[in-house]
């Protein structure tokens, strides 16, 4: 009898853990986006939009950084909190960037426009900088609404 009760308790625990780990993000269409495309993220907590608005190269370098990329790019983006009750904050922490040869790229510490935390109905803009060791004007971004789950979408940047 004790084993049966223990087995039932373990099953209940496993089900509750699976329910928590599953996350609440609804899948975004399985497609790639590009600069200027509106990406709608639908969540149980509310919806929001994200748009990558452009990519520029900068000659600025951080004299205190150990990183020495061939190029430094700044990716600009905007977002709108359409219906999420909690404030929305989108930073470079929820993106992963890859070059044309699928090499992971590191963020680079130069001056950028930092994003704001916004309430429902508000809009904000931000920027993020990456070191690029490729002559190609191509970067693939993966966006993660929840960094611990699979990527929500891919954004192909060609400029």
C-alpha positions as CSV (number, residue, x, y, z in Angstrom):
1,X,0.0,0.0,0.0
2,X,2.8,2.4,0.8
3,X,4.4,1.8,-2.6
4,X,1.1,2.5,-4.3
5,X,0.7,5.8,-2.4
6,X,4.3,6.7,-3.1
7,X,3.8,5.9,-6.8
8,X,0.7,8.1,-7.0
9,X,2.5,11.0,-5.3
10,X,5.5,10.7,-7.7
11,X,3.1,10.8,-10.7
12,X,1.4,13.9,-9.3
13,X,4.8,15.5,-8.7
14,X,6.0,14.7,-12.2
15,X,2.8,16.1,-13.8
16,X,3.0,19.3,-11.8
17,X,6.7,19.8,-12.8
18,X,5.9,19.2,-16.5
19,X,3.1,21.7,-16.3
20,X,5.5,24.3,-14.9
21,X,8.3,23.7,-17.3
22,X,6.1,23.8,-20.4
23,X,5.9,27.6,-20.3
24,X,3.1,29.8,-21.5
25,X,4.3,31.0,-24.8
26,X,2.1,30.0,-27.7
27,X,4.2,29.1,-30.8
28,X,5.0,31.7,-33.3
29,X,4.5,30.7,-37.0
30,X,7.4,28.5,-38.1
31,X,9.0,30.9,-40.6
32,X,11.8,33.3,-40.8
33,X,11.4,37.1,-40.5
34,X,13.5,39.9,-42.0
35,X,14.2,43.5,-41.2
36,X,11.0,45.5,-41.0
37,X,8.7,42.5,-40.4
38,X,6.2,42.7,-37.6
39,X,6.5,39.7,-35.3
40,X,3.5,39.1,-33.1
41,X,4.2,37.1,-29.9
42,X,1.0,35.7,-28.3
43,X,1.2,34.6,-24.7
44,X,-1.4,33.6,-22.1
45,X,-0.4,36.8,-20.2
46,X,-0.9,39.0,-23.3
47,X,0.5,39.8,-26.7
48,X,3.2,42.0,-27.9
49,X,4.9,43.0,-31.2
50,X,8.6,43.1,-32.1
51,X,10.2,44.6,-35.2
52,X,13.9,44.6,-36.1
53,X,14.2,48.0,-37.7
54,X,17.7,48.1,-39.0
55,X,21.4,47.2,-38.9
56,X,24.3,49.6,-39.0
57,X,28.0,49.2,-38.7
58,X,30.0,51.3,-36.3
59,X,33.7,52.2,-36.1
60,X,33.5,52.6,-32.4
61,X,35.5,50.2,-30.3
62,X,35.7,49.8,-26.6
63,X,39.3,50.2,-25.4
64,X,38.6,48.2,-22.3
65,X,37.2,45.1,-24.0
66,X,39.2,42.0,-24.6
67,X,37.0,41.3,-27.7
68,X,38.6,42.2,-31.0
69,X,36.0,41.6,-33.8
70,X,36.6,42.5,-37.4
71,X,33.4,44.5,-37.4
72,X,30.9,45.8,-34.9
73,X,27.2,46.0,-35.8
74,X,24.3,47.7,-34.1
75,X,20.9,46.2,-34.4
76,X,18.0,48.5,-33.8
77,X,14.5,47.3,-32.8
78,X,11.1,48.4,-31.6
79,X,8.4,46.7,-29.5
80,X,4.9,47.3,-28.4
81,X,3.1,45.9,-25.3
82,X,-0.3,45.3,-26.8
83,X,-2.1,43.5,-23.9
84,X,0.5,42.0,-21.4
85,X,-0.4,43.2,-17.9
86,X,3.2,42.9,-16.6
87,X,5.7,45.4,-17.9
88,X,7.5,44.3,-21.1
89,X,11.3,44.6,-21.4
90,X,13.1,43.3,-24.4
91,X,16.9,43.3,-24.2
92,X,19.8,41.6,-26.0
93,X,19.7,38.9,-23.4
94,X,16.8,37.2,-25.1
95,X,18.5,37.0,-28.6
96,X,21.2,34.8,-29.9
97,X,23.1,35.9,-33.0
98,X,24.9,33.8,-35.7
99,X,26.9,34.8,-38.7
100,X,26.6,33.5,-42.3
101,X,28.8,30.4,-41.3
102,X,26.6,29.6,-38.3
103,X,29.2,30.9,-35.8
104,X,27.7,32.2,-32.5
105,X,28.4,35.9,-32.1
106,X,29.1,37.8,-28.9
107,X,27.6,41.1,-27.8
108,X,30.0,43.9,-27.9
109,X,30.2,46.7,-25.3
110,X,29.7,50.0,-27.3
111,X,27.2,52.8,-26.7
112,X,23.7,51.8,-27.8
113,X,20.2,53.0,-27.0
114,X,19.1,50.8,-24.1
115,X,15.4,49.6,-24.1
116,X,12.8,50.6,-21.6
117,X,10.4,48.6,-19.5
118,X,6.9,49.5,-20.8
119,X,3.3,49.0,-19.6
120,X,0.3,47.9,-21.6
121,X,-0.3,50.0,-24.7
122,X,3.1,51.5,-24.7
123,X,6.0,51.4,-27.3
124,X,9.7,51.4,-26.9
125,X,12.9,51.1,-29.0
126,X,16.3,49.7,-28.2
127,X,19.6,48.6,-29.8
128,X,22.1,45.8,-29.3
129,X,25.7,45.5,-30.5
130,X,27.5,42.4,-31.7
131,X,31.0,41.7,-32.9
132,X,31.1,40.2,-36.4
133,X,34.1,38.3,-37.8
134,X,32.7,38.0,-41.3
135,X,32.7,40.2,-44.4
136,X,29.1,39.0,-45.2
137,X,26.3,41.5,-44.4
138,X,24.3,38.7,-42.9
139,X,23.2,37.8,-39.4
140,X,20.6,35.3,-38.1
141,X,18.9,36.2,-34.9
142,X,17.0,33.7,-32.7
143,X,14.5,35.3,-30.4
144,X,13.6,33.7,-27.1
145,X,10.5,34.9,-25.2
146,X,11.6,32.5,-22.5
147,X,15.3,31.8,-22.6
148,X,14.8,28.3,-21.2
149,X,12.6,27.2,-24.0
150,X,13.1,26.8,-27.7
151,X,13.5,29.9,-29.9
152,X,10.2,31.6,-30.8
153,X,11.4,32.7,-34.2
154,X,14.4,33.4,-36.5
155,X,15.1,36.8,-38.0
156,X,17.3,37.0,-41.0
157,X,19.2,40.2,-41.2
158,X,20.7,41.2,-44.6
159,X,21.9,44.7,-45.3
